[in-house]
Amino acid sequence: MPKRIEHHTKAAEHLEQAAKHHKEAAKHHKDGNHEKAAHHAHIAHGHHLHAIHHHEEATKLHAEQHTGAHAK
């Protein structure tokens, strides 16, 4: 699988995981369990950071691929 596709796929997977943890955090906040809510929010943030990393890597590969084409 090309690296660009791999990075986009991993970014999407991390964003899906982040969403799940945000939903879990919301449930815990609703129940008044703020410690568990914070725990899940922190995990969601970690997944978001991983997603950003993969998005950036995909963007770099895209830029490298197209820089030469536009320079001509």
C-alpha positions as CSV (number, residue, x, y, z in Angstrom):
1,M,0.0,0.0,0.0
2,P,1.4,3.4,-0.9
3,K,2.5,5.5,2.1
4,R,0.0,8.3,1.3
5,I,-2.9,5.8,1.5
6,E,-1.5,4.3,4.7
7,H,-1.2,7.7,6.3
8,H,-4.8,8.7,5.3
9,T,-6.1,5.4,6.6
10,K,-4.3,5.7,9.9
11,A,-5.4,9.3,10.4
12,A,-9.0,8.2,9.8
13,E,-8.7,5.3,12.3
14,H,-7.2,7.6,15.0
15,L,-10.0,10.1,14.5
16,E,-12.6,7.3,14.8
17,Q,-10.9,6.2,18.1
18,A,-10.8,9.8,19.3
19,A,-14.5,10.2,18.6
20,K,-15.3,7.0,20.6
21,H,-13.3,8.3,23.6
22,H,-15.0,11.7,23.4
23,K,-18.4,10.0,23.5
24,E,-17.2,7.9,26.5
25,A,-16.0,11.1,28.2
26,A,-19.4,12.7,27.6
27,K,-21.2,9.7,29.3
28,H,-18.9,9.9,32.3
29,H,-19.4,13.7,32.6
30,K,-23.1,13.1,32.5
31,D,-22.8,10.6,35.3
32,G,-20.7,13.0,37.3
33,N,-17.6,10.8,37.1
34,H,-15.2,13.6,36.0
35,E,-12.0,11.6,36.7
36,K,-13.1,8.9,34.2
37,A,-14.3,11.6,31.8
38,A,-10.9,13.3,31.9
39,H,-9.1,10.0,31.4
40,H,-11.1,9.4,28.2
41,A,-10.7,12.9,27.0
42,H,-6.9,12.6,27.5
43,I,-6.9,9.3,25.4
44,A,-9.0,11.1,22.7
45,H,-6.5,13.9,22.6
46,G,-3.7,11.3,22.1
47,H,-5.5,9.8,19.2
48,H,-6.1,13.2,17.7
49,L,-2.3,13.9,17.9
50,H,-1.6,10.7,16.1
51,A,-4.2,11.6,13.4
52,I,-2.5,15.0,13.0
53,H,0.8,13.3,12.5
54,H,-0.5,11.0,9.8
55,H,-2.3,13.9,8.1
56,E,1.0,15.9,8.1
57,E,2.9,13.0,6.7
58,A,0.4,12.4,3.9
59,T,0.5,16.1,3.1
60,K,4.3,16.1,3.0
61,L,4.2,13.2,0.5
62,H,1.6,15.0,-1.6
63,A,3.8,18.2,-1.6
64,E,6.9,16.2,-2.6
65,Q,5.0,14.5,-5.4
66,H,3.6,17.7,-6.8
67,T,6.5,20.2,-6.2
68,G,8.4,18.9,-9.2
69,A,5.3,19.0,-11.5
70,H,4.7,22.7,-10.7
71,A,8.3,23.8,-10.9
72,K,8.5,23.0,-14.6
